[in-house]
Amino acid sequence: MIILFDLDGTLIDSTEAILEGFGVAFRAFGLPVPPNEVIKAEIGHPLDVMFATLGIPQEQVWDYVDAYKCHYRKISCAKTQLLPHAKEAVVLASEYATLGIVTTKTALYSRELLVDMGLMDYFAVLIGREDVEFPKPHPEPIQKALAKLPSVTGEVWMIGDTCMDMLCAKDAKVASVGVTCGYGTEEVLRSCSVNISKNALEAVTFITKQ
């Protein structure tokens, strides 16, 4: 069996660091910072998409992304925490499956966070934004993760907190569980997944009983 996890909103809460990074980027270019709730509504999308959605012209988007990343890397470990029951979820999943991370976050920073939290050794593969041409909800991130793993018997599952995760799984032809501990509401998740859990541990427990 293979179990793939999203990161933000599924295993970790880096909301404080993300909001601070966006604030620094907008202020660096003399623009007012969007309200926190507006920024939070876009978490899960790639940074360039987030900035574009928040009104930054396409020709300036990557300048904002660079400003964000420069600050985010300095603060990410200190201002990111594991979600409740996330470590237990990973440990339990590792007893049944080969594990991977599939995220729109930068892989380099994701790896640093997981090392800092003592979890990176549980994962056989980590696919981030720079590893793919087409991020979630396109199936490429899951397809690339599976291509990097040895052939494993049994089902493949994706656990995530947004419909982008669920649609990525669907188009990659793998099963999925949506978790309500992150940025997607239960109502929205039910529009794109038949399996809904409160958190990653409940999701893993559900998977192990299938």
C-alpha positions as CSV (number, residue, x, y, z in Angstrom):
1,M,0.0,0.0,0.0
2,I,1.0,3.6,-0.6
3,I,-0.3,6.5,1.4
4,L,0.5,10.1,0.1
5,F,-0.1,13.1,2.3
6,D,-0.6,16.7,1.5
7,L,1.3,19.0,3.9
8,D,-0.3,22.3,4.8
9,G,-3.6,21.8,6.5
10,T,-3.2,18.0,6.5
11,L,-0.1,17.4,8.7
12,I,1.2,20.9,9.5
13,D,-0.2,24.3,10.4
14,S,2.1,27.0,8.9
15,T,-0.6,29.7,8.6
16,E,1.3,32.2,10.8
17,A,4.4,31.8,8.6
18,I,2.5,32.0,5.4
19,L,0.5,35.2,6.4
20,E,3.7,36.8,7.6
21,G,5.5,36.0,4.3
22,F,2.7,37.5,2.3
23,G,2.7,40.6,4.5
24,V,6.4,41.1,4.0
25,A,6.1,40.6,0.2
26,F,3.3,43.1,-0.2
27,R,4.9,45.7,2.0
28,A,8.2,45.3,0.2
29,F,6.5,46.6,-3.0
30,G,4.5,49.3,-1.2
31,L,1.1,47.7,-1.4
32,P,-1.5,47.2,1.3
33,V,-1.6,43.6,2.6
34,P,-4.8,41.7,1.8
35,P,-6.9,40.6,4.8
36,N,-5.8,37.4,6.5
37,E,-9.0,35.6,5.5
38,V,-8.5,36.4,1.9
39,I,-5.0,35.1,1.9
40,K,-6.0,31.9,3.8
41,A,-8.7,31.2,1.3
42,E,-6.0,30.7,-1.3
43,I,-3.6,28.5,0.7
44,G,-3.0,25.2,-1.1
45,H,-2.5,26.9,-4.5
46,P,1.1,27.5,-5.8
47,L,2.5,30.8,-4.6
48,D,2.5,32.4,-8.1
49,V,-1.2,31.5,-8.4
50,M,-1.9,33.0,-5.0
51,F,-0.3,36.3,-5.7
52,A,-2.0,36.5,-9.1
53,T,-5.4,35.8,-7.5
54,L,-4.6,38.5,-4.9
55,G,-4.2,41.1,-7.7
56,I,-0.5,41.1,-8.6
57,P,0.1,41.6,-12.3
58,Q,1.6,38.4,-13.9
59,E,4.8,40.2,-14.9
60,Q,5.5,41.0,-11.2
61,V,4.3,37.8,-9.6
62,W,7.7,36.1,-9.4
63,D,9.2,39.2,-7.7
64,Y,6.6,38.8,-5.0
65,V,7.2,35.1,-4.8
66,D,11.0,35.7,-4.3
67,A,10.3,38.3,-1.6
68,Y,8.0,35.8,0.2
69,K,10.4,32.9,0.0
70,C,13.3,35.0,1.2
71,H,11.4,35.8,4.4
72,Y,9.5,32.5,4.8
73,R,12.6,30.4,4.9
74,K,13.9,32.4,7.9
75,I,10.8,31.9,10.0
76,S,9.1,28.7,8.7
77,C,10.5,26.2,11.3
78,A,9.8,28.5,14.2
79,K,6.3,29.4,13.1
80,T,5.1,26.1,11.9
81,Q,3.7,23.3,14.1
82,L,2.3,19.8,13.6
83,L,-1.4,19.6,13.6
84,P,-3.0,17.5,16.4
85,H,-2.5,13.8,15.9
86,A,-0.4,14.3,12.8
87,K,2.7,12.5,14.1
88,E,0.5,9.6,15.3
89,A,-1.0,9.4,11.8
90,V,2.4,9.2,10.1
91,V,3.7,6.6,12.5
92,L,0.6,4.5,12.1
93,A,0.6,4.8,8.3
94,S,4.2,3.7,8.2
95,E,3.3,0.4,9.8
96,Y,1.0,-0.4,6.9
97,A,2.3,1.5,3.8
98,T,5.1,3.2,2.0
99,L,4.6,7.0,2.5
100,G,5.1,10.1,0.5
101,I,4.4,13.8,0.5
102,V,2.7,15.6,-2.4
103,T,2.5,19.3,-1.8
104,T,2.3,22.6,-3.7
105,K,4.8,24.0,-1.2
106,T,8.4,24.3,-2.2
107,A,10.0,20.9,-1.7
108,L,13.2,22.3,-0.2
109,Y,11.3,24.1,2.5
110,S,8.9,21.2,3.1
111,R,11.9,18.9,3.6
112,E,13.5,21.3,6.1
113,L,10.2,21.5,8.0
114,L,9.8,17.7,8.2
115,V,13.4,17.2,9.2
116,D,13.0,19.8,12.0
117,M,9.9,18.0,13.2
118,G,11.6,14.6,13.1
119,L,9.3,13.1,10.4
120,M,11.2,13.2,7.2
121,D,12.6,9.7,7.6
122,Y,9.1,8.3,7.4
123,F,8.7,9.4,3.8
124,A,10.2,7.6,0.8
125,V,9.4,10.5,-1.6
126,L,8.5,14.2,-1.4
127,I,7.1,16.1,-4.4
128,G,6.9,19.8,-4.2
129,R,6.1,22.7,-6.5
130,E,9.5,22.8,-8.2
131,D,9.3,19.1,-9.1
132,V,6.4,19.4,-11.5
133,E,5.3,21.5,-14.4
134,F,1.6,21.2,-13.5
135,P,0.7,21.4,-9.8
136,K,-2.4,20.1,-8.1
137,P,-5.2,19.6,-9.1
138,H,-3.4,18.2,-12.1
139,P,-2.5,14.6,-11.5
140,E,1.2,15.1,-12.3
141,P,2.4,15.5,-8.7
142,I,0.9,12.1,-7.7
143,Q,2.0,10.5,-10.9
144,K,5.6,11.7,-10.3
145,A,5.5,10.5,-6.7
146,L,4.4,7.1,-7.7
147,A,7.1,7.0,-10.5
148,K,9.8,7.6,-7.8
149,L,8.6,4.8,-5.6
150,P,9.3,1.1,-6.0
151,S,6.4,-1.1,-7.1
152,V,4.2,-1.7,-4.1
153,T,1.2,-4.0,-4.0
154,G,-2.1,-2.8,-2.7
155,E,-4.1,0.4,-3.0
156,V,-2.8,4.0,-3.3
157,W,-4.4,6.7,-1.2
158,M,-4.1,10.4,-1.0
159,I,-4.9,12.3,2.2
160,G,-5.5,16.1,1.8
161,D,-7.5,19.0,3.1
162,T,-8.7,20.6,-0.2
163,C,-10.6,19.7,-3.4
164,M,-7.3,20.2,-5.2
165,D,-6.0,17.2,-3.4
166,M,-9.1,15.2,-4.1
167,L,-9.2,16.1,-7.8
168,C,-5.5,15.4,-8.2
169,A,-6.1,11.9,-6.7
170,K,-9.2,11.3,-8.9
171,D,-7.4,12.2,-12.1
172,A,-4.4,10.1,-11.1
173,K,-6.8,7.2,-10.4
174,V,-6.0,6.8,-6.8
175,A,-8.3,6.7,-3.7
176,S,-8.6,9.7,-1.4
177,V,-9.7,10.9,2.0
178,G,-10.5,14.6,2.7
179,V,-9.6,15.9,6.1
180,T,-11.5,18.9,7.8
181,C,-8.6,20.0,10.0
182,G,-7.2,22.3,7.3
183,Y,-8.3,24.9,4.8
184,G,-11.2,23.2,3.1
185,T,-14.6,23.1,4.8
186,E,-16.5,19.8,5.2
187,E,-19.2,21.1,2.9
188,V,-16.8,21.8,0.1
189,L,-14.8,18.6,0.6
190,R,-18.0,16.6,0.4
191,S,-18.5,18.0,-3.1
192,C,-15.3,16.3,-4.3
193,S,-14.7,13.3,-2.0
194,V,-16.9,10.5,-0.6
195,N,-14.5,9.9,2.2
196,I,-14.2,12.6,4.9
197,S,-12.3,12.4,8.2
198,K,-11.6,15.0,10.9
199,N,-7.8,14.7,10.8
200,A,-5.0,12.7,9.3
201,L,-5.0,10.1,12.1
202,E,-8.7,9.4,11.6
203,A,-8.0,9.2,7.8
204,V,-5.2,6.7,8.2
205,T,-7.3,4.6,10.6
206,F,-10.1,4.5,8.0
207,I,-7.7,3.5,5.3
208,T,-6.2,0.6,7.3
209,K,-9.6,-0.9,7.8
210,Q,-10.5,-1.0,4.1
